[in-house]
Amino acid sequence: MENIKENGLKIFNAIFEQKKSIEIDDIEYPIKKFASGIKYVDLFGYRYIEQNRNKKSEWGKKAREGHKIMWIIKGRRYVAQILDGQYKDLKK
């Protein structure tokens, strides 16, 4: 079973520390960027993606206020959120 929480926290830290890549299980994964500048990592079928600060949502507003927010998505489903380093499982 993939360790979504552990990987998520590693990726979260790497993204917000402006790193270019993240090492997981001795493999280097690039931190990619969309044209919008939003950073993300694709890993084991999951996408770990930074909150877009420009969104009109409450999460966009929180990001603009300086909160660090990352989502973990599988397909179209939000699996988890990491907010300021706190992991929250959304699968329940």
N, C-alpha and C positions, 0 to 999 in steps of 0.2 A: 504493500500500500504506500503510495507516495505520501511523504510527510508535507502536506499542504501548509500547515501552520509554520513549521520550522523553515521551509523554503520561502514561504511568504514573508516571514520576518527578515530573513537574510536579504531577499530582493528589495523589500521595503527600505532597509538601511542603505543598501547599495544605491538605489535610485535617489534617495534624499541626501546622500553624501556625494552626489554628482559623479559616481564611479561610471566607468565605461563598460564594465562587464561584472559578472558575478560568478564565483566558482562554487559549484555544487557537485558533491561526489567526485572531486578531482577533474571535473569537466568545466571549461570556461564557457559561459553563455553571454552573448553580447546583450547590452541594454540598448534596445532599439528605440527609435523615435518616429512618430507619425509626422506628417508635414506640419501639423499644428504644434509640434514640439512636445507633445505628450509622450512620456517614456513608458515603455512596457517590455516585458520579457515573456516569451512563449516557452513553456516547460511542461513536458508530459501531458500535453492536451489541455493545459490550463493557460490562461492569459492573466498575467499579473500586471495591472495597469494603474498608473497614477491618475488621480482625480483631475479632470480638466477644470482649471480655475475660471475659465471663461463661461462655463455653463451657468444658466440662470437658476439652477436648482439650489436647495439649501446646502448641498455638499460643495457646489461651486463657490458659494458664499463663504463657507467655512475655510475652503482652500485659500481664498483671497485674504481671509483674516489671518492666515499663517498656519492653519492646521495642516498636518501631513496626513494625506488620505490616499490609500491604495485599495483597489478592488481586485478580487480573484474571481475570474469568470471561467466557466466551462460551457462551451457552446453559447447559448443565449442566457444561461442561468448564472446569477450572482451567487457564488459559493461562500465567499467570506469578504470581510472588510477589515483593513487595518487602519485604525485612526490613532495618530500620535503614538504609534508603537503598541497599541492594544488590539489584539486579535479578536475578532467577533465572527463566530460561525453563523452563516445565514441559511444553512440547509434545513434548519428545524421547521 
